[in-house]
Amino acid sequence: MQIGGKQAHFDRFDGMCRGYKNIKILFNYYGWQNIGNKLYMNSTITVKEDITSPPTLTLNIKRCRSKENLDTCEDFYSFTSKQYCKLIQSDSELWNPFFATIEPKWRCPIKKGVYKSINSSFDVTAILLFPVDGWFWRVRGDMFDGQTGKRIMCVIVEAKVMFKSSA
């Protein structure tokens, strides 16, 4: 995907975060495509049991000098919200086009079942306008049970953003 000479290359999308047992929500993508300033994705979300307590969401963004040398990673941004249920219902959030495509409807309390999202989109224009090029990015999202604090979901996305010359 390319915007203003910057191009994003997505290397990894892991919705199971290997090594964690008893994850209650598994996120599987089965294809993405870059069109203009949007990333389109098809995915399934498997919820193994009802999530009755409002979950807590954490996002941690790290930037690394290179994909091959992950000990160069440094913290870039962290976000935590105990208002996950409000976030997924907001019309103004970055991820709203994704949640709007999920069938059956994704809402709290999260019910056991298999959810599908076809051609969900993320507009990355705002992200690529920042000085993000030249770094390898690791984004990790975790969801925790609001009552027990146990991890119930984990997603890892890795991407490289480069400046692409017109030559």
C-alpha positions in Angstrom: 0.0 0.0 0.0 1.4 3.4 -0.9 0.6 6.9 0.2 2.6 10.1 -0.4 5.6 8.0 -1.4 5.4 5.8 1.7 4.7 2.2 1.2 3.6 -0.3 3.9 4.6 -4.0 3.6 2.8 -6.3 6.1 4.9 -9.2 7.1 2.9 -11.0 9.8 -0.6 -11.2 11.1 -0.8 -13.7 14.0 -4.2 -14.0 15.8 -3.3 -16.8 18.1 0.1 -15.7 19.7 1.6 -19.1 20.0 2.6 -20.2 23.5 -0.5 -19.0 25.2 -2.8 -21.8 26.4 -6.5 -21.3 27.1 -7.0 -18.3 24.8 -10.7 -17.9 24.5 -10.8 -15.8 21.3 -8.9 -16.9 18.2 -8.5 -14.5 15.3 -7.6 -16.0 11.9 -7.2 -14.0 8.8 -7.3 -15.7 5.4 -6.2 -13.0 3.1 -5.6 -9.3 2.8 -5.2 -6.9 0.0 -3.9 -3.3 -0.3 -6.0 -1.0 -2.4 -5.1 2.6 -2.3 -4.9 3.8 1.3 -6.9 0.9 2.6 -6.1 -2.6 3.9 -8.9 -5.1 3.2 -9.0 -8.3 5.1 -11.1 -11.5 5.4 -11.1 -13.2 8.7 -12.8 -15.4 11.2 -13.0 -15.0 14.9 -13.7 -18.1 17.0 -15.0 -17.4 20.5 -14.7 -20.6 22.5 -17.0 -19.5 25.4 -19.1 -16.6 26.3 -17.2 -13.5 27.5 -19.6 -12.0 30.1 -17.4 -9.5 31.8 -16.4 -6.4 29.8 -12.8 -7.0 28.6 -9.8 -4.7 28.8 -7.9 -3.9 25.7 -4.1 -3.2 25.5 -2.2 -2.2 22.4 1.6 -2.0 22.4 3.5 -0.6 19.5 7.3 -1.1 19.2 9.6 0.1 16.5 12.7 -1.8 15.5 15.7 -0.9 13.4 15.3 -4.1 11.5 13.2 -7.2 11.3 16.3 -9.4 11.6 17.6 -7.8 14.8 14.6 -7.6 17.2 16.8 -6.6 20.1 16.8 -3.1 18.6 13.1 -2.7 19.3 12.0 0.1 21.5 8.6 1.1 22.9 6.8 3.6 20.8 3.2 3.8 22.0 1.0 1.9 24.5 -2.7 2.2 25.0 -5.0 0.5 27.5 -8.8 0.8 27.8 -11.3 -0.8 30.1 -14.0 0.6 27.8 -13.6 -2.0 25.0 -17.4 -2.4 24.7 -17.8 1.3 24.0 -14.8 1.4 21.6 -16.3 -1.3 19.3 -19.6 0.6 19.1 -18.1 4.0 18.3 -18.6 5.3 14.7 -15.5 7.4 14.8 -12.8 4.9 15.6 -10.2 3.7 13.2 -11.4 0.1 13.5 -15.1 0.8 13.1 -15.2 -0.4 9.4 -13.8 -3.7 10.6 -16.3 -4.3 13.3 -19.2 -3.2 11.0 -18.5 -6.1 8.7 -18.5 -8.9 11.3 -21.3 -11.4 11.1 -23.0 -12.2 13.4 -22.8 -8.7 14.9 -19.8 -8.3 17.2 -21.0 -6.8 20.5 -20.7 -7.2 24.3 -21.2 -9.5 26.0 -19.3 -11.5 23.4 -21.1 -14.8 22.7 -19.5 -18.1 21.9 -19.5 -18.8 18.2 -17.7 -18.3 14.9 -17.8 -14.8 13.5 -16.8 -13.9 9.9 -15.6 -10.6 8.4 -15.4 -10.3 4.6 -13.7 -7.3 3.0 -13.3 -5.5 6.2 -11.2 -2.4 5.8 -8.7 -0.3 7.7 -7.8 3.2 6.4 -4.1 3.7 7.1 -3.8 7.2 5.6 -3.3 8.9 8.9 -0.7 6.4 10.0 1.4 6.8 6.9 1.4 10.6 7.2 3.5 10.3 10.4 7.3 9.7 10.2 7.0 6.0 10.4 9.2 5.0 7.4 12.5 3.2 7.8 11.4 1.2 10.9 10.1 -2.3 11.3 6.9 -2.1 13.4 5.5 -4.7 15.8 2.0 -4.1 17.1 0.5 -6.4 19.7 -3.1 -6.3 20.9 -4.2 -8.2 23.9 -7.6 -8.6 25.4 -8.1 -9.5 29.1 -11.1 -10.8 31.0 -12.4 -7.7 32.8 -13.1 -9.8 36.0 -10.2 -12.3 36.2 -7.5 -10.3 34.3 -6.6 -13.5 32.3 -5.6 -13.0 28.7 -8.4 -14.1 26.4 -7.1 -12.9 23.0 -3.8 -11.9 21.4 -3.0 -10.5 18.0 0.4 -9.6 16.6 0.9 -7.5 13.4 4.3 -6.8 11.9 5.0 -4.3 9.1 7.7 -2.3 7.4 7.0 1.2 6.1 9.5 2.5 3.5 9.8 5.7 1.5 9.5 4.7 -2.2 11.1 7.0 -4.6 9.4 7.7 -7.9 12.5 7.0 -9.9 
